[in-house]
Amino acid sequence: MQQLAFSLHEPIHVEPDPTVLLGGANARRRTTGPLFAHQHVPARPASVRDDQTWLGMLDLAEDARRYDQAPDPVLDLSRRDRAGSGGPIGSGNLMLDSNGCEAWGTDPSRASWAQLLAGRREQRHVEPGIAAARDLAEAYHYLDYYGKVYAAPDFLGNDQTVSGSWRADRLIAHLARQVLDLGGDPTLLSTHSDYMRAGISAALAKDGR
């Protein structure tokens, strides 16, 4: 069974299979490559040497934003607190820092954060189906991940599902509601823990299902 990532144009099927659960928005298959890659090339800054470099920079900028805003699956391009993990991050010949992204090589390129965020916003506007699919894939990824990460007792043998006023089942309910809001179905996922089952059930009840 497949779910739809709803958008105004060309809905894209998002199936919460192991590839999507592991990779989220960056899910890819070994033989066919990325499942939900943006193809539109926004206006390229003069300081960036070619379209492929520009698209790679935009992908890296999204990775950093998603890292900083996790576990909210809908990409927020209105702000940047820092480059993911609080410091520079890199991929191949690309390096992202608090100033923007730089491509190293014989013909170096540079794009500012303002340019990166504007470029990704344009892509999501032009390709809303892909943007919606990426967000839903990320929502499935977070729901699966957080549904098992607290299942084992901590090193003292304490139950990690409750910590003061914080409860893991409430986090799961929040993530499951996000999946529902994005047009997905949280019941398609395998439940790894009692708190994951409880959270999904709470989200469905609130949704009237």
Backbone as ProteinMPNN parsed JSONL, in Angstrom:
{"seq_chain_A": "MQQLAFSLHEPIHVEPDPTVLLGGANARRRTTGPLFAHQHVPARPASVRDDQTWLGMLDLAEDARRYDQAPDPVLDLSRRDRAGSGGPIGSGNLMLDSNGCEAWGTDPSRASWAQLLAGRREQRHVEPGIAAARDLAEAYHYLDYYGKVYAAPDFLGNDQTVSGSWRADRLIAHLARQVLDLGGDPTLLSTHSDYMRAGISAALAKDGR", "coords_chain_A": {"N_chain_A": [[0.845, -1.195, 0.0], [0.491, 2.244, -0.75], [1.102, 5.627, 0.185], [-0.035, 8.999, -0.342], [1.685, 11.999, -0.91], [0.279, 14.933, -0.409], [-0.344, 17.642, -2.578], [-0.707, 20.637, -4.542], [0.007, 20.04, -7.093], [0.713, 17.261, -9.074], [0.758, 14.804, -7.149], [2.951, 12.734, -5.249], [3.788, 9.388, -4.758], [4.489, 8.056, -1.591], [5.911, 5.567, 0.03], [6.211, 3.999, 3.126], [8.643, 2.315, 3.258], [11.599, 0.327, 4.117], [13.716, 1.851, 3.005], [12.779, 4.512, 2.894], [12.16, 4.885, 5.611], [14.683, 4.805, 6.725], [16.166, 6.81, 5.33], [14.545, 9.092, 5.086], [13.794, 12.321, 3.89], [15.971, 12.196, 2.223], [15.924, 9.723, 1.071], [17.05, 7.031, -0.929], [17.581, 4.733, -3.604], [19.764, 2.037, -4.361], [20.043, 1.399, -7.049], [18.523, 3.241, -8.518], [18.894, 5.747, -7.459], [18.274, 8.959, -5.799], [14.999, 9.282, -4.338], [13.262, 11.445, -4.095], [14.201, 13.854, -5.33], [14.77, 17.308, -5.907], [14.41, 18.845, -9.066], [14.265, 21.256, -10.367], [16.157, 24.089, -11.288], [17.056, 26.809, -9.588], [17.584, 30.385, -10.094], [20.963, 30.844, -10.574], [23.576, 31.911, -8.449], [26.134, 34.218, -9.433], [28.535, 33.584, -8.359], [28.679, 30.864, -8.209], [29.783, 28.014, -9.895], [28.502, 26.107, -11.639], [25.428, 24.37, -12.567], [25.098, 21.834, -11.316], [26.774, 21.959, -9.101], [25.447, 23.992, -7.729], [22.918, 22.802, -7.216], [23.764, 20.755, -5.511], [24.682, 22.279, -3.348], [22.272, 23.379, -2.449], [20.943, 21.073, -1.6], [22.594, 20.337, 0.56], [22.252, 22.516, 2.243], [19.542, 22.184, 2.908], [19.738, 19.783, 4.345], [21.133, 20.667, 6.608], [19.309, 22.502, 7.714], [17.146, 20.787, 8.288], [18.335, 19.169, 10.206], [18.72, 20.984, 12.298], [16.091, 21.677, 12.967], [14.819, 19.372, 13.68], [12.49, 17.283, 15.53], [10.664, 18.214, 13.531], [8.933, 17.741, 10.578], [8.177, 19.303, 8.338], [9.803, 21.336, 6.185], [11.452, 24.206, 7.283], [12.29, 27.177, 6.007], [12.561, 29.733, 6.766], [14.322, 30.625, 8.609], [17.627, 30.42, 10.032], [19.474, 28.941, 12.404], [22.018, 28.052, 12.792], [24.73, 26.374, 11.096], [24.05, 23.018, 10.515], [24.29, 20.907, 13.419], [25.567, 22.787, 14.915], [27.964, 23.652, 13.905], [30.413, 23.683, 11.185], [29.509, 21.658, 8.339], [30.1, 19.056, 5.99], [30.075, 17.725, 2.605], [31.334, 15.684, 0.246], [33.002, 17.771, -1.954], [31.92, 20.002, -0.851], [31.377, 22.513, 1.623], [29.639, 23.643, 4.366], [28.998, 26.439, 6.351], [28.62, 28.987, 8.922], [28.439, 31.171, 7.293], [27.671, 30.396, 4.76], [27.772, 28.294, 1.847], [30.539, 26.609, 0.463], [32.279, 25.481, -2.389], [34.972, 23.5, -2.916], [37.91, 23.305, -4.963], [39.452, 23.415, -8.25], [38.121, 25.5, -9.369], [36.732, 27.335, -7.362], [33.563, 27.833, -5.659], [30.952, 29.855, -4.202], [28.171, 30.39, -2.057], [25.818, 32.375, -0.335], [23.993, 32.118, 2.818], [21.52, 33.393, 2.585], [21.106, 33.254, -0.194], [21.042, 30.47, -0.516], [18.798, 29.662, 1.025], [16.778, 31.09, -0.284], [16.921, 29.91, -2.812], [16.154, 27.238, -2.273], [13.567, 27.684, -1.352], [12.376, 28.593, -3.711], [12.54, 26.259, -5.267], [10.806, 24.555, -3.83], [8.436, 25.894, -4.211], [8.068, 25.761, -6.986], [8.094, 23.023, -7.415], [5.977, 21.598, -5.811], [4.92, 19.048, -5.303], [7.157, 17.375, -5.012], [8.324, 18.622, -2.801], [6.345, 18.157, -0.846], [6.411, 15.363, -0.76], [8.998, 14.939, 0.213], [8.769, 16.031, 2.777], [6.816, 14.329, 3.918], [8.16, 11.868, 3.781], [10.222, 12.418, 5.553], [8.735, 12.73, 7.891], [7.758, 10.117, 8.276], [10.221, 8.873, 8.714], [11.118, 10.077, 11.153], [9.051, 9.239, 12.879], [9.369, 6.453, 12.873], [12.007, 6.254, 13.851], [11.968, 7.531, 16.443], [10.142, 5.917, 17.59], [11.419, 3.693, 18.508], [13.741, 4.409, 19.792], [13.594, 4.975, 22.506], [12.904, 2.62, 23.669], [14.431, 0.789, 25.133], [15.575, 0.223, 28.505], [17.418, 2.687, 30.468], [20.934, 3.003, 31.464], [20.752, 2.604, 34.156], [18.628, 1.027, 34.436], [16.186, 2.228, 34.366], [12.898, 3.137, 33.236], [12.647, 4.641, 30.131], [10.541, 5.848, 28.911], [9.134, 7.716, 30.317], [9.934, 10.776, 31.725], [10.022, 12.848, 34.174], [7.864, 15.431, 33.434], [7.845, 14.822, 30.827], [6.943, 12.621, 28.213], [7.409, 9.765, 26.223], [5.368, 8.663, 24.671], [3.761, 10.831, 24.119], [5.389, 12.349, 22.468], [5.47, 10.61, 20.27], [2.754, 10.651, 19.563], [2.557, 13.279, 18.678], [4.292, 13.203, 16.432], [2.988, 11.271, 14.883], [0.616, 12.604, 14.329], [1.627, 14.583, 12.681], [2.384, 13.049, 10.467], [-0.172, 12.25, 9.624], [-1.251, 14.782, 9.022], [0.231, 15.378, 6.788], [-0.778, 13.728, 4.915], [-0.215, 11.043, 5.149], [-0.097, 7.693, 6.586], [0.187, 6.56, 9.703], [-0.231, 4.012, 10.701], [0.848, 2.212, 8.967], [3.412, 1.683, 9.648], [5.672, -0.508, 11.355], [5.191, -1.21, 14.768], [7.384, -0.524, 17.324], [7.422, -0.491, 20.055], [5.664, -0.284, 23.225], [5.047, 2.354, 23.888], [5.107, 3.552, 21.412], [2.931, 2.364, 20.114], [0.897, 3.331, 21.782], [1.11, 6.094, 21.385], [0.548, 6.413, 18.614], [-2.065, 5.464, 18.578], [-3.297, 7.437, 20.143], [-2.984, 9.657, 18.484], [-4.542, 8.926, 16.276], [-7.034, 8.768, 17.489], [-7.465, 11.437, 18.185], [-7.626, 12.439, 15.683], [-10.002, 11.509, 14.924], [-10.304, 8.901, 14.034]], "CA_chain_A": [[0.0, 0.0, 0.0], [1.261, 3.462, -0.828], [0.427, 6.835, 0.62], [0.211, 10.145, -1.194], [2.081, 13.288, -0.362], [-0.676, 15.803, -1.062], [0.068, 18.974, -2.989], [-1.565, 21.155, -5.597], [0.456, 19.555, -8.392], [1.389, 15.978, -9.22], [1.066, 14.088, -5.9], [3.98, 11.714, -5.394], [3.609, 8.283, -3.828], [5.524, 7.862, -0.57], [5.663, 4.319, 0.749], [7.148, 3.932, 4.257], [9.441, 1.096, 3.231], [12.854, 0.528, 4.862], [14.532, 2.91, 2.409], [12.236, 5.798, 3.346], [12.285, 4.982, 7.06], [16.088, 5.073, 7.042], [16.707, 8.017, 4.718], [13.657, 10.25, 5.13], [13.781, 13.153, 2.684], [17.115, 11.829, 1.382], [15.832, 8.311, 0.703], [17.565, 6.71, -2.25], [17.796, 3.317, -3.88], [21.095, 1.813, -4.909], [20.035, 1.314, -8.514], [17.839, 4.362, -9.177], [19.303, 7.017, -6.872], [17.342, 9.636, -4.892], [13.584, 9.09, -4.636], [12.487, 12.689, -4.076], [15.16, 14.926, -5.583], [14.336, 18.482, -6.67], [15.042, 18.956, -10.378], [14.264, 22.651, -10.802], [17.389, 24.828, -10.991], [16.773, 28.236, -9.381], [18.593, 31.309, -10.611], [22.236, 30.511, -9.942], [24.455, 33.052, -8.169], [27.298, 34.323, -10.32], [29.689, 33.031, -7.651], [28.613, 29.401, -8.272], [30.323, 27.739, -11.227], [27.633, 25.341, -12.539], [24.145, 23.98, -11.983], [25.229, 20.674, -10.442], [27.323, 22.455, -7.838], [24.377, 24.764, -7.105], [21.939, 21.863, -6.679], [24.386, 20.1, -4.362], [24.686, 23.244, -2.242], [20.903, 23.487, -1.943], [20.682, 19.846, -0.848], [23.332, 20.382, 1.821], [21.593, 23.512, 3.08], [18.336, 21.559, 3.464], [20.163, 18.832, 5.375], [21.478, 21.411, 7.822], [18.08, 23.029, 8.296], [16.377, 19.686, 8.866], [19.036, 18.749, 11.426], [18.485, 21.963, 13.352], [14.683, 21.8, 13.333], [14.266, 18.049, 14.003], [11.906, 16.365, 14.567], [9.573, 18.767, 12.721], [9.227, 17.259, 9.226], [7.938, 20.292, 7.289], [11.02, 22.13, 6.11], [11.323, 25.624, 7.602], [13.371, 27.921, 5.367], [12.435, 31.13, 7.16], [15.354, 30.979, 9.591], [18.782, 29.528, 10.178], [20.1, 29.173, 13.698], [23.437, 27.72, 12.647], [24.898, 25.268, 10.152], [23.727, 21.817, 11.271], [25.08, 20.43, 14.551], [26.228, 23.9, 15.585], [29.261, 23.946, 13.315], [30.493, 23.368, 9.755], [29.278, 20.296, 7.884], [30.572, 18.921, 4.624], [29.689, 16.589, 1.776], [32.181, 15.731, -0.941], [33.842, 18.976, -1.994], [31.116, 21.118, -0.35], [31.464, 22.774, 3.05], [28.641, 24.617, 4.802], [29.302, 27.026, 7.655], [27.688, 30.043, 9.318], [28.364, 32.187, 6.239], [27.071, 29.852, 3.55], [28.353, 27.054, 1.342], [31.676, 26.765, -0.447], [32.705, 24.305, -3.138], [36.409, 23.551, -3.101], [38.407, 22.733, -6.206], [40.231, 24.321, -9.084], [37.278, 26.657, -9.654], [35.878, 27.371, -6.174], [32.285, 28.538, -5.72], [30.459, 30.258, -2.89], [26.807, 30.906, -1.981], [25.468, 32.813, 1.014], [22.803, 31.486, 3.37], [20.343, 34.038, 1.989], [20.935, 32.683, -1.529], [20.684, 29.066, -0.37], [17.415, 29.547, 1.494], [15.904, 31.576, -1.36], [16.916, 28.907, -3.868], [15.342, 26.09, -1.867], [12.169, 28.13, -1.334], [11.911, 28.606, -5.097], [12.347, 24.877, -5.691], [9.599, 24.014, -3.196], [7.294, 26.558, -4.825], [7.924, 25.268, -8.356], [7.896, 21.571, -7.357], [5.331, 21.332, -4.522], [4.748, 17.62, -5.099], [8.414, 16.858, -4.482], [8.476, 19.171, -1.454], [5.429, 17.439, 0.039], [6.916, 13.998, -0.614], [10.169, 14.996, 1.082], [8.307, 16.258, 4.145], [6.169, 13.116, 4.409], [9.209, 10.863, 4.0], [10.919, 12.79, 6.783], [7.831, 12.44, 9.0], [7.825, 8.669, 8.49], [11.543, 8.581, 9.272], [11.142, 10.449, 12.568], [8.123, 8.4, 13.631], [10.007, 5.148, 13.034], [13.203, 6.377, 14.699], [11.637, 7.814, 17.836], [9.318, 4.832, 18.095], [12.243, 2.614, 19.068], [14.945, 4.89, 20.455], [13.399, 4.996, 23.957], [12.297, 1.355, 24.079], [15.278, 0.06, 26.074], [15.867, 0.95, 29.746], [18.723, 3.336, 30.482], [21.977, 2.186, 32.084], [20.349, 2.33, 35.533], [17.467, 0.163, 34.407], [14.958, 3.015, 34.476], [12.059, 3.243, 32.054], [12.918, 5.916, 29.473], [9.359, 6.396, 28.269], [8.65, 8.831, 31.124], [11.002, 11.503, 32.404], [9.373, 14.038, 34.695], [6.626, 15.736, 32.722], [8.028, 14.426, 29.426], [6.594, 11.232, 27.948], [7.708, 9.38, 24.847], [4.157, 8.422, 23.885], [3.281, 12.13, 23.65], [6.21, 12.685, 21.304], [4.995, 9.779, 19.164], [1.45, 11.169, 19.133], [2.839, 14.496, 17.901], [4.857, 12.81, 15.138], [1.949, 10.577, 14.122], [-0.308, 13.622, 13.819], [2.292, 15.228, 11.557], [2.239, 12.131, 9.333], [-1.556, 12.37, 9.177], [-1.433, 16.101, 8.415], [0.92, 15.377, 5.5], [-1.449, 12.799, 4.017], [0.287, 9.694, 5.328], [-0.795, 6.763, 7.465], [1.162, 6.029, 10.671], [-0.473, 2.598, 10.995], [1.61, 1.381, 8.036], [4.717, 1.399, 10.24], [5.758, -1.508, 12.412], [5.324, -0.571, 16.081], [8.549, -1.107, 17.981], [7.353, -0.352, 21.508], [4.337, 0.017, 23.772], [4.78, 3.795, 23.826], [4.826, 3.9, 20.019], [1.542, 1.98, 19.879], [0.023, 4.249, 22.517], [1.157, 7.406, 20.743], [-0.176, 6.343, 17.348], [-3.485, 5.343, 18.914], [-3.755, 8.742, 20.606], [-3.066, 10.541, 17.319], [-5.701, 8.514, 15.478], [-8.241, 9.148, 18.227], [-7.63, 12.881, 18.056], [-7.982, 12.689, 14.284], [-11.339, 10.973, 14.715], [-10.272, 7.627, 13.297]], "C_chain_A": [[0.876, 1.239, 0.0], [0.418, 4.633, -0.364], [0.793, 7.972, -0.318], [0.703, 11.322, -0.382], [1.245, 14.314, -1.086], [-0.058, 17.153, -1.402], [-0.867, 19.416, -4.093], [-1.207, 20.577, -6.956], [1.121, 18.196, -8.234], [1.75, 15.331, -7.882], [2.05, 12.95, -6.164], [3.757, 10.639, -4.341], [4.8, 8.194, -2.871], [5.158, 6.611, 0.212], [6.674, 4.225, 1.892], [7.877, 2.594, 4.312], [10.768, 1.35, 3.943], [13.734, 1.644, 4.312], [14.081, 4.281, 2.883], [12.407, 5.954, 4.849], [13.718, 5.298, 7.477], [16.525, 6.45, 6.559], [15.836, 9.24, 4.793], [13.655, 11.002, 3.811], [14.896, 12.782, 1.716], [17.09, 10.355, 0.974], [16.304, 8.096, -0.73], [17.699, 5.207, -2.384], [19.126, 3.146, -4.613], [21.109, 1.872, -6.429], [19.47, 2.554, -9.195], [18.186, 5.722, -8.584], [18.227, 7.638, -5.997], [15.889, 9.453, -5.319], [12.84, 10.405, -4.813], [13.385, 13.907, -4.299], [14.51, 16.081, -6.341], [15.119, 18.554, -7.974], [15.149, 20.405, -10.852], [15.563, 23.336, -10.369], [17.042, 26.301, -10.812], [17.868, 29.098, -10.003], [19.892, 31.115, -9.836], [23.055, 31.76, -9.676], [25.665, 33.051, -9.093], [28.535, 33.701, -9.691], [29.699, 31.503, -7.625], [28.865, 28.965, -9.707], [29.375, 27.004, -12.163], [26.39, 24.878, -11.788], [24.273, 22.814, -11.022], [25.798, 21.063, -9.083], [26.246, 23.182, -7.049], [23.329, 23.835, -6.486], [22.485, 21.113, -5.467], [24.425, 21.001, -3.139], [23.293, 23.346, -1.607], [20.517, 22.247, -1.142], [21.351, 19.891, 0.52], [22.702, 21.397, 2.779], [20.311, 22.951, 3.687], [18.691, 20.562, 4.552], [20.457, 19.544, 6.693], [20.232, 21.967, 8.501], [17.265, 21.919, 8.951], [17.032, 19.189, 10.155], [18.7, 19.699, 12.575], [17.046, 21.98, 13.833], [14.065, 20.465, 13.742], [13.614, 18.049, 15.386], [10.713, 16.924, 13.787], [9.836, 18.437, 11.254], [9.028, 18.288, 8.12], [9.095, 21.284, 7.281], [10.737, 23.613, 6.343], [12.53, 26.359, 7.026], [13.304, 29.409, 5.717], [13.542, 31.574, 8.103], [16.533, 30.028, 9.468], [19.453, 29.871, 11.496], [21.612, 28.993, 13.61], [23.536, 26.687, 11.537], [24.845, 23.985, 10.956], [24.748, 21.382, 12.292], [25.865, 21.537, 15.226], [27.586, 24.247, 15.013], [29.282, 23.562, 11.848], [30.159, 21.906, 9.476], [29.672, 20.227, 6.411], [30.029, 17.695, 3.935], [30.474, 16.674, 0.48], [33.084, 16.952, -0.907], [33.086, 20.211, -1.5], [31.293, 21.265, 1.161], [30.508, 23.903, 3.392], [29.021, 25.124, 6.178], [28.332, 28.165, 7.923], [27.535, 31.12, 8.251], [27.656, 31.7, 4.979], [27.761, 28.577, 3.135], [29.471, 27.362, 0.354], [31.992, 25.435, -1.104], [34.198, 24.447, -3.418], [36.79, 22.9, -4.424], [39.186, 23.762, -6.991], [39.447, 25.59, -9.42], [36.276, 26.81, -8.501], [34.625, 28.224, -6.375], [31.826, 28.863, -4.309], [29.027, 30.777, -3.0], [26.499, 31.262, -0.534], [24.241, 32.049, 1.511], [21.542, 32.096, 2.768], [20.065, 33.465, 0.607], [20.48, 31.229, -1.455], [19.218, 28.901, 0.038], [16.434, 30.008, 0.416], [15.806, 30.551, -2.486], [16.064, 27.705, -3.515], [13.868, 26.467, -1.785], [11.59, 28.137, -2.742], [11.656, 27.19, -5.585], [11.056, 24.303, -5.115], [8.341, 24.647, -3.785], [7.017, 25.997, -6.222], [7.581, 23.778, -8.377], [7.23, 21.166, -6.039], [5.109, 19.852, -4.25], [5.992, 16.979, -4.507], [8.622, 17.351, -3.056], [7.599, 18.424, -0.462], [5.897, 16.013, 0.285], [8.113, 13.965, 0.324], [9.739, 15.17, 2.539], [7.649, 15.004, 4.719], [7.19, 12.016, 4.667], [9.967, 11.154, 5.287], [10.05, 12.494, 8.005], [7.811, 10.946, 9.313], [9.146, 8.282, 9.164], [11.589, 8.895, 10.767], [10.233, 9.556, 13.399], [8.73, 7.026, 13.881], [11.182, 5.231, 14.01], [12.838, 6.567, 16.169], [10.711, 6.761, 18.431], [10.11, 3.696, 18.703], [13.402, 3.13, 19.921], [14.817, 4.892, 21.976], [12.886, 3.663, 24.495], [13.113, 0.605, 25.117], [15.485, 0.879, 27.345], [17.23, 1.621, 29.671], [19.709, 2.498, 31.292], [21.694, 1.894, 33.555], [19.131, 1.409, 35.606], [16.15, 0.898, 34.503], [14.215, 3.049, 33.143], [12.256, 4.613, 31.418], [11.674, 6.544, 28.841], [8.772, 7.572, 29.033], [9.826, 9.471, 31.826], [10.419, 12.818, 32.9], [8.044, 14.254, 33.991], [6.69, 15.316, 31.258], [7.699, 12.955, 29.261], [6.796, 10.919, 26.476], [6.441, 9.153, 24.033], [3.564, 9.731, 23.379], [4.088, 12.615, 22.451], [5.732, 11.891, 20.086], [3.655, 10.273, 18.651], [1.628, 12.421, 18.28], [3.358, 14.136, 16.509], [3.821, 12.106, 14.279], [0.935, 11.565, 13.566], [0.312, 14.367, 12.642], [2.215, 14.356, 10.306], [0.834, 12.246, 8.754], [-1.785, 13.696, 8.457], [-0.818, 16.168, 7.018], [0.319, 14.365, 4.52], [-0.983, 11.371, 4.125], [-0.542, 8.883, 6.296], [0.197, 6.146, 8.44], [0.957, 4.558, 10.984], [0.263, 1.671, 10.029], [2.977, 1.0, 8.608], [4.613, 0.26, 11.249], [5.933, -0.786, 13.744], [6.396, -1.294, 16.875], [8.414, -1.166, 19.494], [5.92, -0.075, 21.936], [4.031, 1.502, 23.646], [4.525, 4.253, 22.395], [3.38, 3.541, 19.676], [0.581, 2.957, 20.548], [-0.032, 5.614, 21.847], [0.389, 7.443, 19.44], [-1.684, 6.268, 17.607], [-4.059, 6.687, 19.353], [-3.916, 9.701, 19.441], [-4.28, 10.199, 16.469], [-7.006, 8.908, 16.173], [-8.512, 10.633, 18.107], [-8.048, 13.252, 16.654], [-9.368, 12.149, 13.942], [-11.388, 9.679, 13.959], [-10.476, 6.448, 14.248]], "O_chain_A": [[1.899, 1.275, 0.683], [-0.806, 4.638, -0.497], [1.81, 7.914, -1.009], [0.194, 11.602, 0.703], [1.469, 14.554, -2.272], [0.669, 17.731, -0.594], [-1.725, 18.649, -4.53], [-2.021, 20.614, -7.878], [1.979, 18.005, -7.373], [2.923, 15.307, -7.512], [1.973, 12.284, -7.196], [3.561, 10.947, -3.165], [5.957, 8.251, -3.287], [4.192, 6.611, 0.974], [7.875, 4.358, 1.657], [7.751, 1.84, 5.277], [11.038, 2.484, 4.338], [14.427, 2.315, 5.076], [14.909, 5.121, 3.236], [12.76, 7.035, 5.321], [13.938, 5.984, 8.475], [17.184, 7.183, 7.297], [16.331, 10.348, 4.583], [13.529, 10.402, 2.744], [14.78, 13.027, 0.515], [18.116, 9.802, 0.577], [15.994, 8.881, -1.625], [17.904, 4.497, -1.399], [19.545, 4.01, -5.383], [22.077, 2.341, -7.028], [19.873, 2.893, -10.307], [17.812, 6.75, -9.147], [17.353, 6.928, -5.5], [15.58, 9.466, -6.511], [11.892, 10.48, -5.593], [13.33, 14.874, -3.539], [13.782, 15.858, -7.309], [16.333, 18.351, -7.994], [16.026, 20.737, -11.649], [16.009, 23.183, -9.232], [16.758, 26.982, -11.797], [18.93, 28.606, -10.384], [19.921, 31.208, -8.609], [23.22, 32.59, -10.57], [26.155, 31.992, -9.485], [29.476, 33.333, -10.394], [30.625, 30.904, -7.078], [28.239, 29.48, -10.634], [29.42, 27.236, -13.371], [26.302, 24.975, -10.564], [23.604, 22.81, -9.988], [25.362, 20.561, -8.047], [26.141, 23.008, -5.835], [22.899, 24.057, -5.354], [21.756, 20.863, -4.508], [24.223, 20.538, -2.017], [23.159, 23.392, -0.384], [19.839, 22.355, -0.119], [20.741, 19.523, 1.525], [22.63, 21.157, 3.984], [20.018, 23.21, 4.854], [18.015, 20.502, 5.579], [20.071, 19.071, 7.762], [20.113, 21.912, 9.725], [16.748, 22.098, 10.054], [16.331, 18.826, 11.1], [18.428, 19.259, 13.693], [16.799, 22.27, 15.003], [12.893, 20.429, 14.116], [14.094, 18.711, 16.305], [9.825, 16.157, 13.416], [10.881, 18.822, 10.729], [9.645, 18.169, 7.062], [9.329, 21.986, 8.265], [9.884, 24.201, 5.678], [13.655, 26.186, 7.497], [13.915, 30.241, 5.046], [13.688, 32.766, 8.37], [16.427, 28.961, 8.864], [19.947, 30.985, 11.672], [22.377, 29.696, 14.27], [22.512, 26.176, 11.082], [25.523, 23.869, 11.977], [25.951, 21.48, 12.051], [26.748, 21.255, 16.036], [28.299, 25.069, 15.59], [28.253, 23.149, 11.314], [30.482, 21.023, 10.272], [29.585, 21.216, 5.684], [29.58, 16.747, 4.579], [30.309, 17.616, -0.295], [33.839, 17.15, 0.044], [33.542, 21.337, -1.698], [31.351, 20.273, 1.888], [30.554, 24.978, 2.794], [29.329, 24.337, 7.073], [27.327, 28.297, 7.226], [26.589, 31.906, 8.304], [27.105, 32.499, 4.222], [28.283, 27.85, 3.98], [29.356, 28.261, -0.479], [31.975, 24.39, -0.454], [34.63, 25.394, -4.075], [36.068, 22.044, -4.936], [39.535, 24.829, -6.487], [40.036, 26.629, -9.719], [35.107, 26.455, -8.645], [34.619, 29.189, -7.14], [32.252, 28.232, -3.342], [28.704, 31.519, -3.928], [26.877, 30.534, 0.385], [23.536, 31.412, 0.728], [20.59, 31.373, 2.472], [18.91, 33.214, 0.266], [19.631, 30.801, -2.238], [18.492, 28.093, -0.542], [15.385, 29.394, 0.222], [14.731, 30.345, -3.048], [15.326, 27.199, -4.361], [13.006, 25.652, -2.115], [10.445, 27.733, -2.947], [10.652, 26.943, -6.252], [10.298, 23.64, -5.823], [7.294, 24.002, -3.849], [5.862, 25.785, -6.591], [6.856, 23.322, -9.262], [7.843, 20.468, -5.231], [5.108, 19.433, -3.093], [5.9, 16.141, -3.609], [9.049, 16.585, -2.193], [8.045, 18.091, 0.636], [5.795, 15.506, 1.402], [8.23, 13.056, 1.145], [10.288, 14.523, 3.431], [7.892, 14.651, 5.873], [7.094, 11.307, 5.668], [10.314, 10.234, 6.028], [10.56, 12.059, 9.038], [7.845, 10.552, 10.479], [9.167, 7.457, 10.078], [12.048, 8.073, 11.56], [10.599, 9.157, 14.504], [8.616, 6.491, 14.984], [11.331, 4.379, 14.886], [13.337, 5.85, 17.036], [10.517, 6.72, 19.646], [9.535, 2.821, 19.35], [13.985, 2.369, 20.693], [15.829, 4.819, 22.673], [12.476, 3.581, 25.653], [12.548, -0.147, 25.911], [15.562, 2.105, 27.277], [18.099, 1.192, 28.912], [19.367, 1.41, 31.754], [22.334, 1.021, 34.141], [18.665, 1.058, 36.69], [15.104, 0.278, 34.7], [14.82, 2.998, 32.072], [12.058, 5.636, 32.074], [11.743, 7.647, 28.297], [7.999, 8.348, 28.473], [10.628, 8.781, 32.455], [10.329, 13.787, 32.147], [7.199, 13.36, 33.958], [5.704, 15.438, 30.53], [8.12, 12.128, 30.069], [6.411, 11.692, 25.598], [6.428, 9.417, 22.831], [2.929, 9.752, 22.324], [3.54, 13.219, 21.529], [5.604, 12.445, 18.995], [3.431, 10.314, 17.441], [0.933, 12.603, 17.28], [2.909, 14.706, 15.515], [3.777, 12.321, 13.067], [0.445, 11.386, 12.451], [-0.394, 14.743, 11.706], [2.003, 14.868, 9.207], [0.665, 12.329, 7.538], [-2.432, 13.736, 7.411], [-1.286, 16.922, 6.164], [0.846, 14.169, 3.425], [-1.322, 10.551, 3.271], [-1.579, 9.343, 6.772], [0.982, 5.284, 8.044], [1.875, 3.908, 11.484], [0.298, 0.461, 10.251], [3.625, 0.086, 8.099], [3.588, 0.092, 11.91], [6.733, 0.144, 13.845], [6.333, -2.507, 17.075], [9.214, -1.829, 20.155], [5.075, 0.313, 21.128], [2.902, 1.882, 23.337], [3.81, 5.231, 22.176], [2.683, 4.319, 19.024], [-0.422, 3.359, 19.959], [-1.099, 6.222, 21.753], [-0.344, 8.397, 19.179], [-2.473, 6.93, 16.933], [-5.178, 7.038, 18.979], [-4.872, 10.476, 19.402], [-4.973, 11.098, 15.992], [-7.963, 9.329, 15.523], [-9.661, 11.046, 17.945], [-8.737, 14.25, 16.444], [-9.849, 12.307, 12.82], [-12.387, 9.372, 13.31], [-10.48, 5.297, 13.812]]}, "name": "protein", "num_of_chains": 1, "seq": "MQQLAFSLHEPIHVEPDPTVLLGGANARRRTTGPLFAHQHVPARPASVRDDQTWLGMLDLAEDARRYDQAPDPVLDLSRRDRAGSGGPIGSGNLMLDSNGCEAWGTDPSRASWAQLLAGRREQRHVEPGIAAARDLAEAYHYLDYYGKVYAAPDFLGNDQTVSGSWRADRLIAHLARQVLDLGGDPTLLSTHSDYMRAGISAALAKDGR"}
